[in-house]
């Protein structure tokens, strides 16, 4: 089984999404949002990044589970048993 890039990307976007959404919630009444017609873009994009990160992490976990299911549990006679990563 190789390295699945979806997992670190998912974690990265999840963490950034949470941080950006929290920043937007903390600064929700700030005056600098008046330049953007009162739209708190930080919360909006924080939620988008969070959802994207969770989707990527989900598909990485699902792909890993599928690969582990496909590995046969029976080994030929006289061979050492395969170790499975959990």
N, CA, C and O atoms as CSV, one atom per row, in Angstrom:
chain,resi,resn,atom,element,x,y,z
A,1,UNK,N,N,0.847,-1.177,0.000
A,1,UNK,CA,C,0.000,0.000,0.000
A,1,UNK,C,C,0.887,1.233,0.000
A,1,UNK,O,O,1.821,1.329,0.796
A,2,UNK,N,N,0.603,2.167,-0.879
A,2,UNK,CA,C,1.400,3.376,-0.995
A,2,UNK,C,C,0.865,4.503,-0.123
A,2,UNK,O,O,-0.080,4.340,0.649
A,3,UNK,N,N,1.494,5.620,-0.277
A,3,UNK,CA,C,1.127,6.812,0.469
A,3,UNK,C,C,-0.082,7.469,-0.193
A,3,UNK,O,O,-0.082,7.695,-1.403
A,4,UNK,N,N,-1.101,7.774,0.589
A,4,UNK,CA,C,-2.306,8.415,0.068
A,4,UNK,C,C,-2.267,9.894,0.429
A,4,UNK,O,O,-2.363,10.259,1.601
A,5,UNK,N,N,-2.128,10.731,-0.573
A,5,UNK,CA,C,-1.979,12.171,-0.357
A,5,UNK,C,C,-3.263,12.818,0.154
A,5,UNK,O,O,-3.227,13.932,0.679
A,6,UNK,N,N,-4.398,12.130,0.006
A,6,UNK,CA,C,-5.666,12.717,0.439
A,6,UNK,C,C,-5.730,12.931,1.946
A,6,UNK,O,O,-6.396,13.858,2.408
A,7,UNK,N,N,-5.054,12.093,2.713
A,7,UNK,CA,C,-5.132,12.207,4.165
A,7,UNK,C,C,-4.473,13.491,4.690
A,7,UNK,O,O,-5.131,14.242,5.411
A,8,UNK,N,N,-3.203,13.778,4.361
A,8,UNK,CA,C,-2.643,15.045,4.858
A,8,UNK,C,C,-3.323,16.282,4.270
A,8,UNK,O,O,-3.432,17.307,4.943
A,9,UNK,N,N,-3.778,16.193,3.024
A,9,UNK,CA,C,-4.500,17.324,2.442
A,9,UNK,C,C,-5.809,17.531,3.187
A,9,UNK,O,O,-6.190,18.666,3.474
A,10,UNK,N,N,-6.495,16.445,3.500
A,10,UNK,CA,C,-7.742,16.548,4.254
A,10,UNK,C,C,-7.532,17.166,5.620
A,10,UNK,O,O,-8.300,18.029,6.043
A,11,UNK,N,N,-6.484,16.723,6.317
A,11,UNK,CA,C,-6.194,17.285,7.642
A,11,UNK,C,C,-5.817,18.760,7.544
A,11,UNK,O,O,-6.246,19.571,8.365
A,12,UNK,N,N,-5.015,19.104,6.539
A,12,UNK,CA,C,-4.597,20.489,6.358
A,12,UNK,C,C,-5.796,21.407,6.135
A,12,UNK,O,O,-5.919,22.438,6.795
A,13,UNK,N,N,-6.675,21.039,5.211
A,13,UNK,CA,C,-7.829,21.883,4.923
A,13,UNK,C,C,-8.819,21.905,6.083
A,13,UNK,O,O,-9.481,22.920,6.304
A,14,UNK,N,N,-8.932,20.813,6.824
A,14,UNK,CA,C,-9.814,20.804,7.984
A,14,UNK,C,C,-9.317,21.778,9.044
A,14,UNK,O,O,-10.098,22.560,9.588
A,15,UNK,N,N,-8.034,21.734,9.333
A,15,UNK,CA,C,-7.467,22.635,10.349
A,15,UNK,C,C,-7.573,24.092,9.900
A,15,UNK,O,O,-7.963,24.958,10.683
A,16,UNK,N,N,-7.225,24.364,8.634
A,16,UNK,CA,C,-7.328,25.743,8.137
A,16,UNK,C,C,-8.772,26.229,8.118
A,16,UNK,O,O,-9.035,27.392,8.425
A,17,UNK,N,N,-9.698,25.365,7.764
A,17,UNK,CA,C,-11.108,25.742,7.761
A,17,UNK,C,C,-11.616,26.074,9.149
A,17,UNK,O,O,-12.355,27.042,9.327
A,18,UNK,N,N,-11.223,25.276,10.136
A,18,UNK,CA,C,-11.639,25.548,11.515
A,18,UNK,C,C,-11.056,26.871,11.987
A,18,UNK,O,O,-11.761,27.686,12.582
A,19,UNK,N,N,-9.768,27.088,11.724
A,19,UNK,CA,C,-9.136,28.347,12.148
A,19,UNK,C,C,-9.783,29.560,11.486
A,19,UNK,O,O,-10.057,30.558,12.153
A,20,UNK,N,N,-10.027,29.480,10.182
A,20,UNK,CA,C,-10.621,30.615,9.480
A,20,UNK,C,C,-12.057,30.871,9.937
A,20,UNK,O,O,-12.457,32.024,10.100
A,21,UNK,N,N,-12.834,29.811,10.145
A,21,UNK,CA,C,-14.209,29.986,10.613
A,21,UNK,C,C,-14.233,30.565,12.030
A,21,UNK,O,O,-15.052,31.434,12.331
A,22,UNK,N,N,-13.351,30.093,12.889
A,22,UNK,CA,C,-13.286,30.657,14.249
A,22,UNK,C,C,-12.888,32.129,14.222
A,22,UNK,O,O,-13.461,32.942,14.948
A,23,UNK,N,N,-11.917,32.472,13.392
A,23,UNK,CA,C,-11.526,33.875,13.266
A,23,UNK,C,C,-12.701,34.724,12.786
A,23,UNK,O,O,-12.924,35.824,13.292
A,24,UNK,N,N,-13.442,34.219,11.821
A,24,UNK,CA,C,-14.604,34.952,11.323
A,24,UNK,C,C,-15.684,35.103,12.379
A,24,UNK,O,O,-16.336,36.145,12.452
A,25,UNK,N,N,-15.882,34.078,13.196
A,25,UNK,CA,C,-16.881,34.170,14.262
A,25,UNK,C,C,-16.457,35.137,15.365
A,25,UNK,O,O,-17.282,35.871,15.908
A,26,UNK,N,N,-15.172,35.132,15.688
A,26,UNK,CA,C,-14.674,36.026,16.738
A,26,UNK,C,C,-14.749,37.478,16.299
A,26,UNK,O,O,-15.053,38.354,17.109
A,27,UNK,N,N,-14.478,37.744,15.037
A,27,UNK,CA,C,-14.475,39.116,14.529
A,27,UNK,C,C,-15.761,39.468,13.784
A,27,UNK,O,O,-15.741,40.311,12.888
A,28,UNK,N,N,-16.848,38.850,14.134
A,28,UNK,CA,C,-18.087,39.035,13.363
A,28,UNK,C,C,-18.640,40.462,13.410
A,28,UNK,O,O,-19.312,40.873,12.465
A,29,UNK,N,N,-18.391,41.210,14.443
A,29,UNK,CA,C,-18.926,42.567,14.510
A,29,UNK,C,C,-17.917,43.637,14.160
A,29,UNK,O,O,-18.153,44.814,14.437
A,30,UNK,N,N,-16.809,43.268,13.565
A,30,UNK,CA,C,-15.734,44.223,13.277
A,30,UNK,C,C,-16.122,45.170,12.153
A,30,UNK,O,O,-16.934,44.850,11.285
A,31,UNK,N,N,-15.512,46.346,12.202
A,31,UNK,CA,C,-15.833,47.391,11.224
A,31,UNK,C,C,-15.284,47.083,9.835
A,31,UNK,O,O,-15.818,47.574,8.841
A,32,UNK,N,N,-14.235,46.282,9.753
A,32,UNK,CA,C,-13.653,46.042,8.426
A,32,UNK,C,C,-14.537,45.174,7.537
A,32,UNK,O,O,-14.238,45.028,6.352
A,33,UNK,N,N,-15.599,44.602,8.055
A,33,UNK,CA,C,-16.537,43.860,7.211
A,33,UNK,C,C,-17.490,44.796,6.464
A,33,UNK,O,O,-18.213,44.355,5.570
A,34,UNK,N,N,-17.496,46.065,6.817
A,34,UNK,CA,C,-18.355,47.027,6.122
A,34,UNK,C,C,-17.862,47.272,4.698
A,34,UNK,O,O,-18.646,47.633,3.820
A,35,UNK,N,N,-16.566,47.076,4.469
A,35,UNK,CA,C,-16.027,47.232,3.110
A,35,UNK,C,C,-16.528,46.137,2.181
A,35,UNK,O,O,-16.551,46.316,0.963
A,36,UNK,N,N,-16.928,45.010,2.746
A,36,UNK,CA,C,-17.437,43.906,1.927
A,36,UNK,C,C,-18.946,43.778,2.072
A,36,UNK,O,O,-19.490,42.675,2.020
A,37,UNK,N,N,-19.619,44.912,2.254
A,37,UNK,CA,C,-21.074,44.990,2.370
A,37,UNK,C,C,-21.604,44.196,3.562
A,37,UNK,O,O,-22.734,43.709,3.537
A,38,UNK,N,N,-20.790,44.071,4.593
A,38,UNK,CA,C,-21.210,43.386,5.806
A,38,UNK,C,C,-21.167,41.869,5.717
A,38,UNK,O,O,-21.651,41.186,6.620
A,39,UNK,N,N,-20.597,41.328,4.644
A,39,UNK,CA,C,-20.522,39.872,4.467
A,39,UNK,C,C,-19.267,39.357,5.150
A,39,UNK,O,O,-18.163,39.819,4.860
A,40,UNK,N,N,-19.430,38.414,6.045
A,40,UNK,CA,C,-18.302,37.825,6.751
A,40,UNK,C,C,-17.776,36.660,5.917
A,40,UNK,O,O,-18.181,35.512,6.094
A,41,UNK,N,N,-16.871,36.986,5.011
A,41,UNK,CA,C,-16.350,35.989,4.069
A,41,UNK,C,C,-15.481,34.963,4.771
A,41,UNK,O,O,-15.325,33.850,4.270
A,42,UNK,N,N,-14.915,35.306,5.914
A,42,UNK,CA,C,-14.064,34.368,6.644
A,42,UNK,C,C,-14.856,33.164,7.137
A,42,UNK,O,O,-14.368,32.037,7.061
A,43,UNK,N,N,-16.042,33.376,7.629
A,43,UNK,CA,C,-16.866,32.254,8.094
A,43,UNK,C,C,-17.294,31.399,6.900
A,43,UNK,O,O,-17.259,30.170,6.962
A,44,UNK,N,N,-17.693,32.053,5.827
A,44,UNK,CA,C,-18.154,31.311,4.647
A,44,UNK,C,C,-17.061,30.408,4.092
A,44,UNK,O,O,-17.285,29.215,3.887
A,45,UNK,N,N,-15.888,30.967,3.850
A,45,UNK,CA,C,-14.805,30.168,3.292
A,45,UNK,C,C,-14.215,29.214,4.314
A,45,UNK,O,O,-13.687,28.166,3.942
A,46,UNK,N,N,-14.292,29.549,5.573
A,46,UNK,CA,C,-13.855,28.603,6.597
A,46,UNK,C,C,-14.696,27.337,6.581
A,46,UNK,O,O,-14.170,26.233,6.717
A,47,UNK,N,N,-15.991,27.499,6.417
A,47,UNK,CA,C,-16.887,26.344,6.343
A,47,UNK,C,C,-16.633,25.550,5.060
A,47,UNK,O,O,-16.658,24.319,5.082
A,48,UNK,N,N,-16.387,26.243,3.942
A,48,UNK,CA,C,-16.094,25.555,2.686
A,48,UNK,C,C,-14.811,24.731,2.820
A,48,UNK,O,O,-14.782,23.568,2.416
A,49,UNK,N,N,-13.759,25.316,3.380
A,49,UNK,CA,C,-12.503,24.598,3.565
A,49,UNK,C,C,-12.677,23.420,4.520
A,49,UNK,O,O,-12.112,22.350,4.296
A,50,UNK,N,N,-13.450,23.610,5.574
A,50,UNK,CA,C,-13.703,22.537,6.534
A,50,UNK,C,C,-14.415,21.363,5.868
A,50,UNK,O,O,-14.031,20.211,6.067
A,51,UNK,N,N,-15.440,21.647,5.088
A,51,UNK,CA,C,-16.178,20.576,4.408
A,51,UNK,C,C,-15.277,19.853,3.405
A,51,UNK,O,O,-15.302,18.624,3.326
A,52,UNK,N,N,-14.492,20.595,2.649
A,52,UNK,CA,C,-13.575,19.975,1.692
A,52,UNK,C,C,-12.556,19.084,2.400
A,52,UNK,O,O,-12.276,17.974,1.949
A,53,UNK,N,N,-12.006,19.571,3.503
A,53,UNK,CA,C,-11.037,18.778,4.259
A,53,UNK,C,C,-11.636,17.508,4.817
A,53,UNK,O,O,-10.998,16.455,4.787
A,54,UNK,N,N,-12.849,17.589,5.324
A,54,UNK,CA,C,-13.509,16.400,5.860
A,54,UNK,C,C,-13.817,15.385,4.757
A,54,UNK,O,O,-13.710,14.177,4.973
A,55,UNK,N,N,-14.197,15.874,3.586
A,55,UNK,CA,C,-14.459,14.971,2.461
A,55,UNK,C,C,-13.175,14.265,2.037
A,55,UNK,O,O,-13.185,13.057,1.800
A,56,UNK,N,N,-12.080,14.996,1.940
A,56,UNK,CA,C,-10.808,14.386,1.560
A,56,UNK,C,C,-10.359,13.348,2.590
A,56,UNK,O,O,-9.912,12.263,2.219
A,57,UNK,N,N,-10.474,13.671,3.869
A,57,UNK,CA,C,-10.082,12.722,4.917
A,57,UNK,C,C,-10.985,11.486,4.891
A,57,UNK,O,O,-10.511,10.370,5.103
A,58,UNK,N,N,-12.267,11.678,4.636
A,58,UNK,CA,C,-13.193,10.549,4.562
A,58,UNK,C,C,-12.812,9.598,3.432
A,58,UNK,O,O,-12.760,8.384,3.628
A,59,UNK,N,N,-12.543,10.157,2.242
A,59,UNK,CA,C,-12.198,9.304,1.112
A,59,UNK,C,C,-10.847,8.615,1.318
A,59,UNK,O,O,-10.649,7.496,0.844
A,60,UNK,N,N,-9.927,9.259,2.011
A,60,UNK,CA,C,-8.646,8.612,2.307
A,60,UNK,C,C,-8.847,7.439,3.251
A,60,UNK,O,O,-8.274,6.370,3.037
A,61,UNK,N,N,-9.648,7.619,4.288
A,61,UNK,CA,C,-9.925,6.531,5.231
A,61,UNK,C,C,-10.687,5.406,4.536
A,61,UNK,O,O,-10.415,4.230,4.778
A,62,UNK,N,N,-11.628,5.758,3.686
A,62,UNK,CA,C,-12.406,4.747,2.972
A,62,UNK,C,C,-11.529,3.960,2.000
A,62,UNK,O,O,-11.683,2.746,1.868
A,63,UNK,N,N,-10.621,4.640,1.327
A,63,UNK,CA,C,-9.706,3.963,0.415
A,63,UNK,C,C,-8.764,3.023,1.135
A,63,UNK,O,O,-8.466,1.934,0.643
A,64,UNK,N,N,-8.297,3.439,2.294
A,64,UNK,CA,C,-7.411,2.578,3.083
A,64,UNK,C,C,-8.161,1.342,3.574
A,64,UNK,O,O,-7.617,0.238,3.552
A,65,UNK,N,N,-9.396,1.519,4.011
A,65,UNK,CA,C,-10.186,0.381,4.476
A,65,UNK,C,C,-10.445,-0.596,3.334
A,65,UNK,O,O,-10.443,-1.809,3.545
A,66,UNK,N,N,-10.668,-0.081,2.131
A,66,UNK,CA,C,-10.896,-0.946,0.977
A,66,UNK,C,C,-9.649,-1.755,0.641
A,66,UNK,O,O,-9.742,-2.941,0.324
A,67,UNK,N,N,-8.495,-1.122,0.709
A,67,UNK,CA,C,-7.247,-1.823,0.423
A,67,UNK,C,C,-6.998,-2.900,1.466
A,67,UNK,O,O,-6.569,-4.001,1.120
A,68,UNK,N,N,-7.256,-2.611,2.727
A,68,UNK,CA,C,-7.046,-3.596,3.783
A,68,UNK,C,C,-8.014,-4.768,3.657
A,68,UNK,O,O,-7.663,-5.896,4.002
A,69,UNK,N,N,-9.224,-4.515,3.171
A,69,UNK,CA,C,-10.188,-5.604,2.956
A,69,UNK,C,C,-9.757,-6.529,1.833
A,69,UNK,O,O,-10.033,-7.728,1.874
A,70,UNK,N,N,-9.080,-5.980,0.827
A,70,UNK,CA,C,-8.692,-6.769,-0.335
A,70,UNK,C,C,-7.461,-7.634,-0.091
A,70,UNK,O,O,-7.184,-8.536,-0.881
A,71,UNK,N,N,-6.718,-7.382,0.983
A,71,UNK,CA,C,-5.535,-8.181,1.291
A,71,UNK,C,C,-6.004,-9.532,1.807
A,71,UNK,O,O,-6.764,-9.587,2.773
A,72,UNK,N,N,-5.569,-10.624,1.185
A,72,UNK,CA,C,-6.030,-11.938,1.644
A,72,UNK,C,C,-5.462,-12.276,3.015
A,72,UNK,O,O,-4.313,-11.954,3.317
A,73,UNK,N,N,-6.273,-12.927,3.842
A,73,UNK,CA,C,-5.853,-13.288,5.186
A,73,UNK,C,C,-5.075,-14.599,5.212
A,73,UNK,O,O,-4.348,-14.867,6.168
A,74,UNK,N,N,-5.218,-15.399,4.195
A,74,UNK,CA,C,-4.542,-16.697,4.183
A,74,UNK,C,C,-3.223,-16.581,3.448
A,74,UNK,O,O,-3.153,-15.974,2.380
A,75,UNK,N,N,-2.181,-17.161,4.014
A,75,UNK,CA,C,-0.859,-17.153,3.409
A,75,UNK,C,C,-0.521,-18.580,2.994
A,75,UNK,O,O,-1.036,-19.527,3.588
A,76,UNK,N,N,0.326,-18.752,1.994
A,76,UNK,CA,C,0.727,-20.103,1.597
A,76,UNK,C,C,1.466,-20.821,2.728
A,76,UNK,O,O,2.034,-20.189,3.618
A,77,UNK,N,N,1.445,-22.124,2.675
A,77,UNK,CA,C,2.108,-22.935,3.703
A,77,UNK,C,C,3.598,-22.619,3.744
A,77,UNK,O,O,4.247,-22.504,2.704
A,78,UNK,N,N,4.129,-22.482,4.947
A,78,UNK,CA,C,5.560,-22.268,5.132
A,78,UNK,C,C,5.998,-20.827,4.995
A,78,UNK,O,O,7.195,-20.554,5.090
A,79,UNK,N,N,5.099,-19.901,4.781
A,79,UNK,CA,C,5.493,-18.496,4.678
A,79,UNK,C,C,5.100,-17.769,5.951
A,79,UNK,O,O,4.201,-18.184,6.682
A,80,UNK,N,N,5.793,-16.691,6.188
A,80,UNK,CA,C,5.513,-15.892,7.382
A,80,UNK,C,C,4.204,-15.132,7.159
A,80,UNK,O,O,3.929,-14.695,6.041
A,81,UNK,N,N,3.396,-14.971,8.211
A,81,UNK,CA,C,2.142,-14.222,8.035
A,81,UNK,C,C,2.410,-12.748,7.761
A,81,UNK,O,O,3.353,-12.161,8.292
A,82,UNK,N,N,1.566,-12.167,6.926
A,82,UNK,CA,C,1.675,-10.747,6.608
A,82,UNK,C,C,1.174,-9.920,7.796
A,82,UNK,O,O,0.187,-10.267,8.446
A,83,UNK,N,N,1.871,-8.837,8.055
A,83,UNK,CA,C,1.400,-7.933,9.094
A,83,UNK,C,C,0.547,-6.875,8.423
A,83,UNK,O,O,0.926,-6.296,7.405
A,84,UNK,N,N,-0.601,-6.636,9.011
A,84,UNK,CA,C,-1.524,-5.635,8.463
A,84,UNK,C,C,-1.475,-4.386,9.325
A,84,UNK,O,O,-1.431,-4.459,10.553
A,85,UNK,N,N,-1.483,-3.249,8.664
A,85,UNK,CA,C,-1.505,-1.974,9.374
A,85,UNK,C,C,-2.926,-1.639,9.756
A,85,UNK,O,O,-3.838,-1.802,8.945
A,86,UNK,N,N,-3.133,-1.179,10.960
A,86,UNK,CA,C,-4.480,-0.811,11.414
A,86,UNK,C,C,-4.530,0.640,11.725
A,86,UNK,O,O,-5.576,1.150,12.124
